[in-house]
Amino acid sequence: MRWFLDVSLPLNLGRTSLTYHLDGGDPIGLEVGSRVVVPLVNRLVVGYVTAIGTAAPAFATTAVRQVLDPLPLLTPELVALGLWMAEAFVCSPGEAFNCMLPGGLKQQVGRFVSPGPERPVPPTPERLWLEERGRAPWKAFCDEFPKAGRAMADWVRRGWVVLEHEVSKAAGPRLVTVVSVPADTPLALELLTPKERLAVECLLRVNTPLPPTYLARQAGVGEGVVRNLVRKGILTARQERVLRQVDNALRGPAAADPLVALSAEQETALSVIRAAAAADRKPVLLHGVTCSGKTEVYLRWVAEEMAAGRGAIVLVPEIALTPQMVTRFRSRFGNRVAILHSRLSEGERFDQWEQIRRGASPVVVGARSAVFAPVPRLGTIILDEEGESSFKQADVPRYHAREVARRRGLLENALLIMGSATPSLDTYHLATTGTYQLVEMKHRVADRRPPQVEVVDMRHELVTKQNRSMFSGALSRALERTLAAGKQAILFLNRRGFSSFVFCRACGQTLECSRCQVSLVYHSGSRILRCHYCGEARPLPTTCPSCASTAIKYFGAGTQRIEAEARRYFPQARLARIDSDTTSAKGSLEAMLSKFGAREIDILIGTQMVAKGLDFPDVTLVGILAADSLLRLPDFRAAERNFALLSQVAGRAGRGDTPGTVILQTYAPGHHSIRYALTEDYLGFFREELPHRQASGFPPFRQVATVLVQAPTAERGEAAATAFRDRLAAGGRLDPAGILGPAPAPIPRINELFRFQILLKDASRDRLAEALRLAMAEPVPSGIRLAVDLDPWFAL
């Protein structure tokens, strides 16, 4: 029998699925959601089955080369979710499916070239190169001989080369060798040597199989003694699967987390959640001030879901928050909590993913991509800190975890719970207009007082006090008091590095990246200038590259400079810095937070990693060193992001019994995002910001999309962007007044590509998606890159 399969490939093919056939009887294990290897032009690719049938299409089909999965990796619900994502975020279904799997399970088909049985006379340079290597990846061969691809088909036909395809290996279980004493074998310990007897007695004492190396160490003997016992048949060896340990937060027994009496607001929140789950499962927004006890509400509700046999996914915006959240959940639910985020190794993610799929870990805590965790009988999805921009994916498919969670909840009858002290304006607007259920939590638990906020106008600090330091007098004095009291402080600056730009005072030249139209950032530890967009690095010059002057000056500040100044002013304090420069090594972030929690660090300096969700009761001071930095970005969400960030970082102070203090340094104390952040007045900010959005036609009143066109020259980029704009206008789906641009992007060049941007506005998101899909149906000129983002969160 011949089966016909619709297969979606992880390529930019729009809505298109390709049809292939598979001959044979009943294709056992092949279902919608399975992966298959199929031919595409002159290569093989891995695709996802979206439909299976026996009705032959009206065109010829080619055969499936290989079925990869004995059982489908994607459930029918996840397949339906991927198909919806393709429509909602203007991508192909295959691209949506591909982002659902952990990296270790994504298999690709590699192409390899090797010498064939026939040898050309005289031998070509390509043939001699292959004979030296025996077998080479196709890409390496083409990099060496760029024109060889055109002649490859002829060479294969002549037998000069052999072109092979090979499917990459997926991550799998970790197997270790263990030894044990056979139950049915009588032991004559007196016949063993003293060292052999020590090893056997140790194994009998622990009464569990052990790895040979570990057994030898515990028994105080050499590993050769254990090998001899196996060779003699006294011990048996076998392979046993072990789970890879994940993160410091999951090592060792979790500390007990006793249940506490809930506040009246927490009880109300739980009652609303129960009612929503029992009725129409309308999404719930918990709008609670920092330290109002939202996490405890999550824990209580997840416990009820687990008691009913249902699972839960808990999404946090930053990897930095995952260990603390995992620790809270694991203290209640033990090892039934899994963790998923991008810093895990492929093997660790495989183990966690398998534990989830088997139902052994019904609770999942993780970052954005954990929204796709294959939880059986999913009952709840929780988005903590819902308004955070990190829930938005930057690459294809450019999805927002909130929207995906909402759709998955509809598909699997799961309840979506969103919690934040600073929800996005879009979400709060939907809650106030009845789309979501709104629960207000206005008080801190245990009647803890909110931190006292002091605003320092840095203009006055410079003009009146001639203080050019990044530390105002008020912040320096507050740090002295905090350290003297034996408490801890967090210093926040949303910029890493030592100086934000390097400037020649003789000729006015700013040192810029050679590939991007942005200034280079000075990093003092390595004394290099680095581009934070493409990664270009160069040594710090002693003279200006433009005029040879030595009058080079550092301007601006980053976390490195804050650390250096803090060490100079407070030499007795124990300092640590958390940013992407210091936490790139695996486990470094968790180790630093663990030391801070153990009070081995007095002052923690960091970027956004320290701004949200961290809960350390001995932190009584938070210093915000540049409270207006986000306001300089050309972005309609700049004020919203600034208010949220200030409110969140201020909420790290005073979470214990001692009241907290926040020193907020700014050059724009009158801006409404700063004024309302002082008192954590979200409603005041919402009411003032919303009319601005309505007047300018931005969300939540109109939907927006951006089209980014990149090209190797400015002329080609502008021409391609203009042509795409014209296609959008000619499609007739959008009002021409809602098509703005093209114009150079706020950062006009990155990584040697010139960038142009088109901004689209419309009342209907579906209409925007359809217009973009129609315009993208036409081929893009060679060398032009096109990036479409519906509901963009950054437009740089």
FIROTI-35658 format. One record per residue (C-alpha): residue in one letter; x, y, z. Coordinates in nm, 3 decimals, padded with zeros to 5 digits, m for minus. Example, Ala and Ser with C-alpha at 12.3 -4.5 7.8 and 13.67 -1.06 7.14 Angstrom:
BEGIN
res/u/v/w
a/01.230/m00.450/00.780
s/01.367/m00.106/00.714
***
This chain:
BEGIN
res/u/v/w
m/00.000/00.000/00.000
r/00.119/00.354/m00.072
w/00.072/00.624/00.193
f/00.087/00.994/00.112
l/00.230/01.235/00.369
d/00.208/01.612/00.393
v/00.544/01.723/00.532
s/00.633/02.070/00.666
l/00.999/02.164/00.641
p/01.181/02.405/00.877
l/01.244/02.644/00.587
n/01.093/02.973/00.477
l/00.826/02.818/00.255
g/00.522/03.008/00.379
r/00.218/02.791/00.443
t/00.337/02.529/00.194
s/00.359/02.164/00.291
l/00.513/01.920/00.044
t/00.365/01.579/m00.037
y/00.573/01.258/m00.034
h/00.485/00.890/m00.042
l/00.579/00.590/00.170
d/00.530/00.236/00.043
g/00.451/m00.064/00.261
g/00.186/m00.188/00.499
d/00.049/m00.004/00.798
p/00.320/00.250/00.891
i/00.351/00.155/01.258
g/00.455/00.451/01.472
l/00.420/00.700/01.188
e/00.168/00.961/01.293
v/00.104/01.331/01.262
g/00.393/01.493/01.451
s/00.653/01.233/01.342
r/00.975/01.342/01.177
v/01.087/01.206/00.841
v/01.385/01.253/00.611
v/01.276/01.365/00.263
p/01.451/01.484/m00.055
l/01.436/01.851/m00.154
v/01.597/01.936/m00.488
n/01.954/01.803/m00.448
r/01.964/01.743/m00.072
l/01.784/01.568/00.211
v/01.609/01.751/00.495
v/01.421/01.659/00.813
g/01.052/01.754/00.811
y/00.740/01.709/01.022
v/00.437/01.507/00.915
t/00.117/01.713/00.927
a/m00.122/01.475/00.745
i/m00.133/01.106/00.639
g/m00.370/00.954/00.383
t/m00.409/00.707/00.099
a/m00.565/00.936/m00.162
a/m00.312/01.003/m00.437
p/m00.256/01.367/m00.537
a/m00.284/01.481/m00.899
f/00.096/01.515/m00.930
a/00.394/01.283/m00.902
t/00.553/01.242/m00.558
t/00.891/01.127/m00.434
a/00.954/00.875/m00.159
v/01.028/00.939/00.206
r/01.385/00.826/00.270
q/01.365/00.757/00.644
v/01.122/00.770/00.937
l/01.316/00.906/01.235
d/01.076/00.855/01.526
p/00.927/00.525/01.647
l/00.670/00.745/01.823
p/00.591/01.107/01.728
l/00.779/01.370/01.928
l/00.499/01.624/01.887
t/00.154/01.557/02.026
p/m00.155/01.637/01.811
e/m00.213/01.943/02.030
l/00.141/02.072/01.969
v/00.098/02.012/01.595
a/m00.221/02.218/01.603
l/m00.036/02.486/01.800
g/00.243/02.494/01.540
l/m00.005/02.533/01.255
w/m00.166/02.825/01.439
m/00.177/02.983/01.502
a/00.253/02.972/01.129
e/m00.058/03.182/01.064
a/m00.019/03.413/01.363
f/00.354/03.491/01.330
v/00.397/03.467/00.950
c/00.633/03.171/00.933
s/00.620/02.818/00.795
p/00.471/02.536/01.007
g/00.807/02.358/00.994
e/00.980/02.661/01.146
a/00.721/02.664/01.425
f/00.759/02.289/01.490
n/01.136/02.317/01.497
c/01.135/02.566/01.784
m/00.925/02.330/01.998
l/01.196/02.064/02.037
p/01.504/02.091/02.260
g/01.830/02.130/02.071
g/01.947/01.775/02.136
l/01.646/01.630/01.953
k/01.674/01.849/01.644
q/01.840/01.629/01.383
q/01.978/01.758/01.057
v/02.101/01.587/00.742
g/02.462/01.663/00.661
r/02.618/01.622/00.316
f/02.963/01.471/00.274
v/03.194/01.432/m00.027
s/03.452/01.157/m00.073
p/03.667/01.029/m00.365
g/03.478/00.803/m00.607
p/03.599/00.475/m00.764
e/03.701/00.647/m01.089
r/03.998/00.886/m01.102
p/04.004/01.171/m01.354
v/04.312/01.196/m01.575
p/04.483/01.420/m01.505
p/04.349/01.447/m01.148
t/04.175/01.775/m01.074
p/04.268/01.997/m00.775
e/03.932/01.903/m00.620
r/04.011/01.532/m00.651
l/04.359/01.571/m00.502
w/04.214/01.775/m00.212
l/03.961/01.499/m00.141
e/04.221/01.222/m00.164
e/04.422/01.399/00.107
r/04.123/01.408/00.342
g/03.929/01.098/00.242
r/03.592/01.248/00.336
a/03.488/01.608/00.387
p/03.174/01.802/00.474
w/03.002/01.950/00.172
k/03.031/02.304/00.313
a/03.407/02.275/00.367
f/03.447/02.143/00.012
c/03.244/02.431/m00.135
d/03.430/02.687/00.077
e/03.756/02.558/m00.072
f/03.620/02.533/m00.427
p/03.329/02.779/m00.464
k/03.255/02.684/m00.826
a/03.260/02.308/m00.769
g/02.890/02.286/m00.686
r/02.790/02.347/m01.047
a/02.994/02.050/m01.172
m/02.907/01.814/m00.885
a/02.626/01.632/m01.066
d/02.860/01.554/m01.358
w/03.140/01.435/m01.127
v/02.901/01.205/m00.939
r/02.777/01.062/m01.270
r/03.136/00.995/m01.384
g/03.221/00.826/m01.052
w/03.488/01.079/m00.961
v/03.323/01.172/m00.632
v/03.066/01.017/m00.402
l/02.802/01.245/m00.243
e/02.654/01.104/00.080
h/02.389/01.219/00.326
e/02.409/01.148/00.697
v/02.151/01.218/00.967
s/02.305/01.375/01.277
k/02.271/01.187/01.603
a/02.014/01.303/01.854
a/02.086/01.336/02.224
g/02.006/01.023/02.417
p/02.003/00.878/02.766
r/02.324/00.869/02.965
l/02.438/00.514/03.038
v/02.695/00.421/03.302
t/02.844/00.087/03.399
v/02.753/m00.036/03.748
v/02.855/m00.350/03.937
s/02.653/m00.557/04.180
v/02.666/m00.884/04.371
p/02.453/m01.149/04.195
a/02.162/m01.248/04.419
d/02.180/m01.617/04.331
t/02.557/m01.663/04.369
p/02.693/m01.792/04.706
l/02.992/m01.593/04.825
a/03.297/m01.743/04.987
l/03.454/m01.429/05.129
e/03.738/m01.627/05.285
l/03.865/m01.717/04.936
l/03.901/m01.351/04.837
t/04.209/m01.136/04.885
p/04.181/m00.875/05.161
k/04.127/m00.595/04.908
e/03.868/m00.794/04.715
r/03.687/m00.864/05.041
l/03.682/m00.490/05.123
a/03.520/m00.413/04.785
v/03.255/m00.686/04.814
e/03.171/m00.599/05.175
c/03.132/m00.231/05.078
l/02.892/m00.325/04.799
l/02.691/m00.553/05.029
r/02.673/m00.278/05.289
v/02.524/m00.013/05.057
n/02.300/m00.276/04.893
t/02.280/m00.092/04.560
p/02.472/m00.117/04.231
l/02.766/00.127/04.209
p/02.997/00.248/03.933
p/03.336/00.068/03.956
t/03.532/00.390/04.013
y/03.301/00.503/04.292
l/03.306/00.157/04.456
a/03.687/00.146/04.448
r/03.708/00.490/04.607
q/03.455/00.404/04.880
a/03.626/00.073/04.960
g/03.976/00.222/04.953
v/04.106/m00.011/04.684
g/04.232/00.025/04.330
e/03.988/00.008/04.038
g/04.178/m00.299/03.910
v/04.052/m00.493/04.214
v/03.692/m00.429/04.104
r/03.773/m00.530/03.745
n/03.923/m00.858/03.869
l/03.608/m00.933/04.068
v/03.400/m00.883/03.753
r/03.637/m01.102/03.549
k/03.609/m01.379/03.810
g/03.229/m01.359/03.798
i/03.202/m01.259/04.164
l/03.052/m00.925/04.059
t/02.837/m00.861/03.753
a/02.853/m00.545/03.542
r/02.571/m00.391/03.345
q/02.469/m00.063/03.182
e/02.224/00.152/03.375
r/02.060/00.480/03.279
v/02.121/00.777/03.505
l/01.970/01.124/03.485
r/02.208/01.411/03.433
q/02.209/01.655/03.723
v/02.068/01.996/03.636
d/02.186/02.324/03.789
n/02.299/02.395/04.141
a/01.941/02.477/04.231
l/01.846/02.113/04.182
r/02.136/01.953/04.368
g/02.082/01.814/04.711
p/01.761/01.803/04.910
a/01.544/02.110/04.884
a/01.492/02.300/05.206
a/01.153/02.261/05.369
d/00.902/02.529/05.271
p/00.634/02.524/05.539
l/00.286/02.641/05.447
v/00.199/02.983/05.582
a/m00.140/03.137/05.639
l/m00.260/03.317/05.329
s/m00.353/03.682/05.332
a/m00.707/03.785/05.243
e/m00.589/03.898/04.898
q/m00.415/03.564/04.837
e/m00.732/03.377/04.938
t/m00.934/03.594/04.699
a/m00.689/03.526/04.417
l/m00.715/03.151/04.472
s/m01.092/03.168/04.478
v/m01.100/03.353/04.144
i/m00.859/03.098/03.993
r/m01.071/02.806/04.115
a/m01.385/02.965/03.972
a/m01.217/03.030/03.635
a/m01.090/02.672/03.617
a/m01.435/02.535/03.696
a/m01.613/02.758/03.443
d/m01.486/02.886/03.108
r/m01.114/02.897/03.195
k/m01.089/03.264/03.107
p/m00.726/03.379/03.156
v/m00.653/03.540/03.493
l/m00.424/03.838/03.555
l/m00.283/03.869/03.907
h/m00.181/04.231/03.933
g/00.008/04.245/04.260
v/00.265/04.485/04.398
t/00.611/04.341/04.457
c/00.623/04.114/04.763
s/00.242/04.066/04.760
g/00.273/03.686/04.760
k/00.193/03.594/04.400
t/00.438/03.300/04.404
e/00.259/03.147/04.703
v/m00.067/03.167/04.507
y/00.101/02.984/04.219
l/00.227/02.713/04.454
r/m00.110/02.656/04.617
w/m00.291/02.635/04.284
v/m00.035/02.400/04.128
a/m00.068/02.173/04.432
e/m00.444/02.153/04.368
e/m00.384/02.079/03.999
m/m00.138/01.801/04.081
a/m00.382/01.650/04.330
a/m00.633/01.633/04.043
g/m00.378/01.460/03.819
r/m00.299/01.762/03.604
g/00.034/01.926/03.521
a/00.157/02.284/03.508
i/00.408/02.498/03.321
v/00.560/02.796/03.503
l/00.734/03.048/03.275
v/00.985/03.300/03.411
p/01.133/03.578/03.196
e/01.500/03.542/03.288
i/01.723/03.237/03.325
a/01.855/03.411/03.637
l/01.512/03.365/03.799
t/01.484/02.996/03.718
p/01.697/02.856/04.006
q/01.506/03.051/04.272
m/01.168/02.956/04.128
v/01.274/02.592/04.091
t/01.390/02.589/04.453
r/01.051/02.722/04.570
f/00.858/02.467/04.366
r/01.088/02.178/04.447
s/01.058/02.250/04.818
r/00.686/02.175/04.778
f/00.682/01.908/04.508
g/01.024/01.742/04.533
n/01.184/01.592/04.223
r/00.858/01.605/04.028
v/00.969/01.949/03.908
a/01.159/01.971/03.578
i/01.361/02.263/03.449
l/01.399/02.384/03.089
h/01.614/02.669/02.965
s/01.888/02.737/02.710
r/02.183/02.706/02.950
l/02.128/02.335/02.998
s/02.343/02.100/02.793
e/02.172/01.905/02.516
g/02.188/01.590/02.727
e/02.037/01.765/03.030
r/01.755/01.907/02.820
f/01.690/01.563/02.672
d/01.660/01.407/03.019
q/01.431/01.682/03.144
w/01.217/01.665/02.828
e/01.184/01.285/02.856
q/01.091/01.310/03.225
i/00.819/01.558/03.133
r/00.686/01.352/02.841
r/00.668/01.036/03.056
g/00.472/01.220/03.325
a/00.745/01.178/03.587
s/00.778/01.558/03.616
p/00.432/01.711/03.585
v/00.556/02.058/03.688
v/00.791/02.246/03.454
v/00.974/02.567/03.539
g/01.160/02.741/03.262
a/01.217/03.033/03.032
r/01.024/03.123/02.716
s/01.061/02.796/02.520
a/00.927/02.590/02.812
v/00.581/02.689/02.687
f/00.620/02.392/02.446
a/00.698/02.135/02.720
p/00.510/01.809/02.643
v/00.322/01.795/02.976
p/00.054/01.522/02.975
r/m00.287/01.643/03.099
l/m00.174/02.005/03.109
g/m00.397/02.200/03.347
t/m00.228/02.538/03.399
i/00.025/02.769/03.236
i/00.165/03.046/03.455
l/00.350/03.351/03.319
d/00.538/03.517/03.601
e/00.638/03.880/03.535
e/00.407/03.876/03.232
g/00.511/04.219/03.101
e/00.875/04.128/03.042
s/01.013/04.169/02.689
s/01.216/03.846/02.714
f/00.896/03.648/02.655
k/00.925/03.770/02.295
q/01.137/03.556/02.060
a/01.384/03.759/01.852
d/01.438/03.503/01.571
v/01.201/03.312/01.344
p/00.942/03.224/01.453
r/00.904/03.558/01.632
y/00.642/03.444/01.879
h/00.537/03.588/02.213
a/00.514/03.324/02.487
r/00.202/03.488/02.628
e/00.011/03.450/02.301
v/00.136/03.095/02.251
a/00.037/03.006/02.609
r/m00.306/03.155/02.556
r/m00.359/02.950/02.240
r/m00.223/02.632/02.397
g/m00.462/02.682/02.686
l/m00.752/02.690/02.442
l/m00.630/02.377/02.262
e/m00.570/02.175/02.580
n/m00.836/02.328/02.808
a/m00.563/02.467/03.036
l/m00.594/02.781/03.247
l/m00.357/03.071/03.176
i/m00.251/03.269/03.484
m/m00.043/03.584/03.437
g/00.119/03.761/03.728
s/00.310/04.087/03.753
a/00.350/04.406/03.947
t/00.391/04.577/03.610
p/00.186/04.392/03.346
s/00.213/04.507/02.986
l/m00.029/04.785/02.897
d/m00.183/04.555/02.633
t/m00.261/04.287/02.891
y/m00.391/04.524/03.159
h/m00.614/04.692/02.901
l/m00.761/04.351/02.807
a/m00.816/04.278/03.175
t/m00.996/04.605/03.239
t/m01.218/04.552/02.933
g/m01.322/04.198/03.031
t/m01.112/03.973/02.805
y/m00.912/03.857/03.109
q/m01.018/03.829/03.472
l/m00.840/04.086/03.687
v/m00.732/04.022/04.047
e/m00.570/04.313/04.232
m/m00.320/04.241/04.513
k/m00.237/04.583/04.655
h/m00.062/04.497/04.982
r/00.268/04.333/05.072
v/00.250/04.012/05.275
a/00.294/04.039/05.653
d/00.220/04.413/05.622
r/00.577/04.480/05.512
r/00.630/04.843/05.429
p/00.729/04.931/05.073
p/01.083/05.063/05.040
q/01.146/05.432/05.092
v/01.249/05.588/04.759
e/01.482/05.887/04.736
v/01.528/06.060/04.398
v/01.863/06.218/04.320
d/01.870/06.475/04.038
m/02.212/06.412/03.884
r/02.203/06.752/03.713
h/02.206/06.916/04.054
e/02.473/06.670/04.171
l/02.703/06.782/03.888
v/02.633/07.157/03.878
t/02.598/07.232/04.248
k/02.818/06.971/04.411
q/03.069/06.923/04.127
n/03.031/06.546/04.176
r/03.134/06.368/03.856
s/03.120/06.019/04.007
m/02.855/05.764/03.919
f/02.779/05.755/04.293
s/02.576/06.046/04.426
g/02.636/06.163/04.778
a/02.307/06.009/04.889
l/02.396/05.670/04.742
s/02.745/05.670/04.895
r/02.604/05.750/05.240
a/02.332/05.486/05.208
l/02.589/05.224/05.112
e/02.801/05.314/05.415
r/02.498/05.274/05.646
t/02.398/04.943/05.484
l/02.745/04.792/05.516
a/02.779/04.915/05.875
a/02.449/04.743/05.962
g/02.569/04.415/05.812
k/02.306/04.422/05.536
q/02.332/04.380/05.160
a/02.287/04.609/04.860
i/02.209/04.574/04.490
l/02.341/04.830/04.240
f/02.164/04.831/03.905
l/02.282/04.971/03.572
n/02.132/04.850/03.247
r/02.461/04.851/03.056
r/02.759/04.618/03.075
g/03.120/04.715/03.004
f/03.335/04.995/03.149
s/03.255/05.286/02.916
s/02.971/05.308/02.666
f/03.184/05.485/02.407
v/03.541/05.604/02.351
f/03.593/05.953/02.209
c/03.890/06.154/02.078
r/03.876/06.506/02.219
a/04.119/06.634/01.957
c/03.927/06.552/01.639
g/03.583/06.451/01.773
q/03.607/06.095/01.639
t/03.403/05.825/01.819
l/03.556/05.480/01.787
e/03.300/05.273/01.597
c/03.268/04.912/01.490
s/03.397/04.860/01.136
r/03.096/04.643/01.052
c/02.818/04.819/01.244
q/02.721/05.184/01.274
v/02.749/05.177/01.654
s/03.016/05.285/01.900
l/03.250/05.030/02.053
v/03.225/04.964/02.427
y/03.541/04.959/02.639
h/03.589/04.652/02.864
s/03.858/04.727/03.121
g/03.929/04.372/03.238
s/04.064/04.263/02.900
r/04.143/04.620/02.780
i/03.953/04.569/02.458
l/03.688/04.755/02.263
r/03.392/04.535/02.179
c/03.085/04.568/01.959
h/02.776/04.441/02.144
y/02.599/04.365/01.815
c/02.841/04.164/01.598
g/03.108/04.080/01.858
e/03.401/04.254/01.683
a/03.685/04.311/01.930
r/04.004/04.515/01.900
p/04.273/04.632/02.143
l/04.231/04.972/02.301
p/04.446/05.211/02.093
t/04.692/05.446/02.262
t/04.639/05.705/01.988
c/04.337/05.808/01.783
p/04.315/05.603/01.460
s/04.190/05.917/01.282
c/04.429/06.194/01.392
a/04.697/06.010/01.598
s/04.621/06.224/01.905
t/04.661/06.075/02.253
a/04.357/06.270/02.382
i/04.136/05.962/02.406
k/03.863/05.982/02.669
y/03.611/05.727/02.801
f/03.249/05.843/02.826
g/02.941/05.684/02.973
a/02.950/05.397/03.217
g/02.881/05.027/03.238
t/02.871/04.769/03.515
q/03.250/04.725/03.501
r/03.303/05.091/03.583
i/03.048/05.076/03.865
e/03.234/04.777/04.008
a/03.568/04.960/03.985
e/03.433/05.272/04.158
a/03.260/05.066/04.428
r/03.585/04.883/04.503
r/03.765/05.216/04.532
y/03.505/05.373/04.762
f/03.430/05.061/04.969
p/03.749/04.850/04.974
q/03.628/04.643/05.269
a/03.308/04.532/05.094
r/03.275/04.196/04.916
l/03.156/04.269/04.563
a/03.030/04.065/04.269
r/02.909/04.163/03.922
i/02.634/03.985/03.730
d/02.608/04.050/03.357
s/02.656/03.849/03.040
d/03.035/03.897/03.063
t/03.062/03.733/03.407
t/02.797/03.462/03.377
s/02.881/03.300/03.043
a/03.036/02.992/03.208
k/02.791/02.720/03.300
g/02.682/02.736/03.663
s/02.848/03.075/03.724
l/02.519/03.261/03.764
e/02.377/03.006/04.007
a/02.702/03.002/04.207
m/02.703/03.382/04.237
l/02.339/03.398/04.347
s/02.402/03.118/04.595
k/02.693/03.312/04.748
f/02.478/03.624/04.766
g/02.202/03.428/04.938
a/02.458/03.289/05.186
r/02.569/03.649/05.263
e/02.915/03.594/05.121
i/02.866/03.901/04.899
d/02.784/04.248/05.036
i/02.719/04.442/04.714
l/02.578/04.283/04.400
i/02.620/04.487/04.082
g/02.430/04.392/03.770
t/02.217/04.455/03.465
q/01.859/04.332/03.415
m/01.960/03.995/03.559
v/01.934/04.145/03.910
a/01.621/04.350/03.844
k/01.342/04.096/03.859
g/01.212/03.826/04.084
l/01.516/03.780/04.309
d/01.416/03.742/04.673
f/01.691/03.804/04.930
p/01.561/03.917/05.271
d/01.885/04.090/05.377
v/01.887/04.330/05.082
t/01.788/04.663/05.236
l/01.934/04.899/04.974
v/01.890/04.919/04.599
g/02.078/05.180/04.398
i/01.950/05.259/04.048
l/02.234/05.448/03.883
a/02.077/05.566/03.556
a/01.700/05.555/03.590
d/01.635/05.723/03.254
s/01.862/05.513/03.029
l/01.576/05.335/02.849
l/01.396/05.661/02.769
r/01.657/05.747/02.506
l/01.556/05.456/02.284
p/01.341/05.535/01.975
d/01.062/05.299/02.082
f/00.696/05.359/02.163
r/00.728/05.117/02.458
a/01.031/05.299/02.608
a/00.834/05.465/02.890
e/00.651/05.142/02.972
r/00.975/04.944/02.986
n/01.142/05.209/03.199
f/00.856/05.219/03.449
a/00.846/04.839/03.473
l/01.220/04.804/03.517
l/01.241/05.071/03.787
s/00.945/04.926/03.976
q/01.086/04.574/03.957
v/01.439/04.658/04.067
a/01.311/04.881/04.348
g/01.104/04.584/04.467
r/01.422/04.390/04.549
a/01.470/04.605/04.862
g/01.305/04.540/05.197
r/01.173/04.189/05.131
g/01.268/04.078/05.481
d/01.183/04.220/05.820
t/01.404/04.529/05.780
p/01.254/04.816/05.576
g/01.427/04.889/05.248
t/01.562/05.200/05.080
v/01.593/05.281/04.710
i/01.822/05.554/04.577
l/01.711/05.647/04.225
q/01.959/05.859/04.026
t/01.827/06.033/03.714
y/01.867/06.329/03.478
a/01.490/06.331/03.409
p/01.312/06.327/03.747
g/00.995/06.477/03.598
h/00.928/06.203/03.343
h/00.602/06.022/03.419
s/00.763/05.675/03.407
i/00.994/05.785/03.690
r/00.735/05.979/03.890
y/00.497/05.684/03.910
a/00.774/05.431/03.971
l/00.863/05.616/04.293
t/00.542/05.499/04.457
e/00.492/05.186/04.243
d/00.175/05.349/04.111
y/00.100/05.128/03.811
l/m00.256/05.255/03.771
g/m00.137/05.617/03.758
f/00.119/05.531/03.492
f/m00.139/05.330/03.295
r/m00.387/05.618/03.293
e/m00.126/05.872/03.177
e/00.044/05.652/02.917
l/m00.269/05.510/02.753
p/m00.386/05.837/02.589
h/m00.041/05.879/02.431
r/m00.075/05.534/02.276
q/m00.426/05.606/02.150
a/m00.329/05.939/01.997
s/m00.031/05.791/01.811
g/m00.210/05.474/01.699
f/m00.005/05.217/01.887
p/m00.110/04.906/02.087
p/m00.340/04.829/02.253
f/m00.553/05.043/02.017
r/m00.395/04.942/01.687
q/m00.176/04.647/01.594
v/00.173/04.702/01.458
a/00.430/04.509/01.256
t/00.779/04.588/01.134
v/00.958/04.477/00.821
l/01.338/04.492/00.838
v/01.522/04.482/00.505
q/01.899/04.420/00.511
a/02.136/04.447/00.216
p/02.511/04.467/00.145
t/02.472/04.825/00.011
a/02.250/05.112/00.114
e/02.122/05.157/m00.244
r/02.012/04.793/m00.278
g/01.857/04.797/00.069
e/01.651/05.109/00.006
a/01.539/04.979/m00.334
a/01.434/04.641/m00.192
a/01.249/04.805/00.099
t/01.069/05.042/m00.139
a/00.967/04.750/m00.363
f/00.831/04.558/m00.063
r/00.639/04.864/00.052
d/00.487/04.896/m00.294
r/00.380/04.530/m00.287
l/00.210/04.586/00.049
a/00.024/04.889/m00.088
a/m00.073/04.709/m00.411
g/m00.213/04.412/m00.218
g/m00.512/04.623/m00.113
r/m00.535/04.470/00.235
l/m00.399/04.773/00.425
d/m00.482/05.142/00.438
p/m00.188/05.321/00.268
a/m00.182/05.566/00.560
g/m00.085/05.275/00.784
i/00.225/05.190/00.578
l/00.511/05.408/00.708
g/00.854/05.413/00.547
p/01.087/05.274/00.441
a/01.343/05.465/00.644
p/01.690/05.377/00.775
a/01.658/05.166/01.089
p/01.756/05.331/01.421
i/02.082/05.135/01.392
p/02.144/05.177/01.017
r/02.418/04.915/00.977
i/02.498/04.594/01.166
n/02.752/04.331/01.066
e/02.822/04.500/00.730
l/02.454/04.499/00.630
f/02.258/04.821/00.571
r/01.918/04.819/00.738
f/01.586/04.978/00.636
q/01.259/04.954/00.822
i/00.889/04.968/00.733
l/00.630/05.020/01.009
l/00.276/04.894/00.960
k/m00.035/04.984/01.163
d/m00.383/04.837/01.137
a/m00.681/04.768/01.359
s/m00.671/04.396/01.270
r/m00.378/04.169/01.347
d/m00.512/03.906/01.106
r/m00.524/04.163/00.827
l/m00.163/04.261/00.893
a/m00.056/03.895/00.882
e/m00.242/03.830/00.557
a/m00.098/04.141/00.389
l/00.254/04.044/00.491
r/00.206/03.686/00.374
l/00.090/03.802/00.030
a/00.382/04.043/m00.005
m/00.631/03.776/00.102
a/00.504/03.532/m00.161
e/00.719/03.702/m00.424
p/01.087/03.601/m00.425
v/01.337/03.828/m00.254
p/01.636/03.944/m00.466
s/01.964/03.763/m00.406
g/02.163/03.910/m00.117
i/01.858/04.074/00.045
r/01.739/03.964/00.388
l/01.383/04.017/00.506
a/01.264/03.995/00.868
v/00.896/04.035/00.955
d/00.782/04.088/01.313
l/00.418/04.109/01.417
d/00.380/04.287/01.751
p/00.748/04.386/01.779
w/00.893/04.460/02.121
f/01.214/04.613/01.995
a/01.261/04.807/01.673
l/01.630/04.894/01.661
***
